[in-house]
């Protein structure tokens, strides 16, 4: 499910390194990639939150289910960035994150 989308002016490939550096300061279990799309996966035990551009030209915050793991990532991103919350989480079309 997609819970929120980040708002920024750069193209996502240019924004990716800055976002990764920021996220890496707050979370220790991070998996990352940048090729056709940008993704940052934050793992917390059995839970995983994705920050990726798979379905948008801006980074979206996604997880298979709602919970404190999602809220923690969004709250952390809001320390530095503008994050637009969706009124209702949206389905992404695949649950591969």
Secondary structure, DSSP 4 states (H G I P E B T S, - for coil): -EEEEEE-SS-HHHHHHHHHHHHHHH-SSEEEEESSSEEEEEEETTEEEEEE-SSSSS-EEE-SS-SHHHHHHHHHHTTTSEEEEEEEEEP-S----
